[in-house]
């Protein structure tokens, strides 16, 4: 039971950490200064949420494990984040569309996690939902700007959407762990979020004059530790320093 | 010397926020609770504005340092998450100081965000007082601020956004 909770909290932490790490790579490369700063802010919020979750995970694990140990000394197969979040950033449109698809999910997810029977998860959700609301608003506005922008931005945004769609199914597929956590009122029934997500995504895509792709075959495996080739590179960069110098301090 | 909680609060009123140095941790409402134990240990509970706020470690150190300078021997600073910080906790004094510093203080209550797709909110320019302002970016120089520009005096300014 406690082991279930540890795995569950780590999953949520992995999502936040891997997306935060990916988005950090935009720092200094955004198309304009304001958006560079916006994305860096969102990355920082994700890392902050990752810290809250990994601190909790480290406490659940016990012993002398710390949040840093969780982040820097686990390898690819021990990471259980969604595959969507580890994909390469691509161009600005790819990053914005991925962010929109995930933020919208994350918004509904944390809205539900506010009701968690676990007090700590509840308080983390209270903190996170405020930030995620701003993220979701920002990425939705950008999807509209790109979709309903120039002919080129429209085409690129549509292509990003079509390519990323197969990575969205995993967000709503319940596995055994999630089912047990949801039954105990600790976790969220993500399958039940799908209609609300579909509706909100359709509404924004309509405003953006973009076509919502049909649900077809979907990628999966991230939650079970089966990853794309990309995650290894993300971890190599992120973990390099603490692994080279395990006692390094700021 | 017997230390009272009121005394601790007075000292906290002198600890500045490292990113907005006109505000103290008390103005911001970051310090939530103070306790003095029988053995003289002082516990201060603080809560982050944003979960990734990089100033938190420094604020913790500054509180510790201030209390130690005042002769408190045992200081504990604890971080709590719930209830989550809101701009509603910012004092009237804090709002006034922000405005004088050139940052527009949060307007209205924390409930100004329209979920998922919001309409832009009107903010008063801290320089000329005009309401004719425009949001340049939802995210500003720190996590807690948005970037605005006044359409009348043309000055760009930071807005401490509602949370």
HADDOCK unambig.tbl for C-alpha pairs under 7 A between the chains (distance, minus, plus):
assign (segid A and resid 34 and name CA) (segid B and resid 137 and name CA) 6.07 0.50 0.50
assign (segid A and resid 37 and name CA) (segid B and resid 139 and name CA) 6.69 0.50 0.50
assign (segid A and resid 37 and name CA) (segid B and resid 140 and name CA) 6.70 0.50 0.50
assign (segid A and resid 38 and name CA) (segid B and resid 139 and name CA) 4.76 0.50 0.50
assign (segid A and resid 38 and name CA) (segid B and resid 140 and name CA) 6.92 0.50 0.50
assign (segid A and resid 41 and name CA) (segid B and resid 139 and name CA) 6.72 0.50 0.50
assign (segid A and resid 41 and name CA) (segid B and resid 143 and name CA) 5.65 0.50 0.50
assign (segid A and resid 44 and name CA) (segid B and resid 52 and name CA) 5.44 0.50 0.50
assign (segid A and resid 45 and name CA) (segid B and resid 51 and name CA) 6.11 0.50 0.50
assign (segid A and resid 45 and name CA) (segid B and resid 52 and name CA) 4.96 0.50 0.50
assign (segid A and resid 47 and name CA) (segid B and resid 52 and name CA) 6.17 0.50 0.50
assign (segid A and resid 48 and name CA) (segid B and resid 51 and name CA) 4.54 0.50 0.50
assign (segid A and resid 48 and name CA) (segid B and resid 52 and name CA) 3.49 0.50 0.50
assign (segid A and resid 49 and name CA) (segid B and resid 51 and name CA) 5.89 0.50 0.50
assign (segid A and resid 49 and name CA) (segid B and resid 52 and name CA) 6.84 0.50 0.50
assign (segid A and resid 123 and name CA) (segid B and resid 81 and name CA) 5.91 0.50 0.50
assign (segid A and resid 123 and name CA) (segid B and resid 82 and name CA) 5.15 0.50 0.50
assign (segid A and resid 124 and name CA) (segid B and resid 81 and name CA) 6.72 0.50 0.50
assign (segid A and resid 126 and name CA) (segid B and resid 84 and name CA) 6.14 0.50 0.50
assign (segid A and resid 127 and name CA) (segid B and resid 51 and name CA) 6.86 0.50 0.50
assign (segid A and resid 127 and name CA) (segid B and resid 81 and name CA) 6.87 0.50 0.50
assign (segid A and resid 127 and name CA) (segid B and resid 84 and name CA) 5.41 0.50 0.50
assign (segid A and resid 130 and name CA) (segid B and resid 163 and name CA) 6.44 0.50 0.50
assign (segid A and resid 133 and name CA) (segid B and resid 115 and name CA) 6.20 0.50 0.50
assign (segid A and resid 133 and name CA) (segid B and resid 116 and name CA) 6.17 0.50 0.50
assign (segid A and resid 136 and name CA) (segid B and resid 116 and name CA) 5.39 0.50 0.50
assign (segid A and resid 137 and name CA) (segid B and resid 116 and name CA) 4.51 0.50 0.50
assign (segid A and resid 137 and name CA) (segid B and resid 117 and name CA) 5.00 0.50 0.50
assign (segid A and resid 137 and name CA) (segid B and resid 118 and name CA) 6.65 0.50 0.50
assign (segid A and resid 140 and name CA) (segid B and resid 117 and name CA) 6.83 0.50 0.50
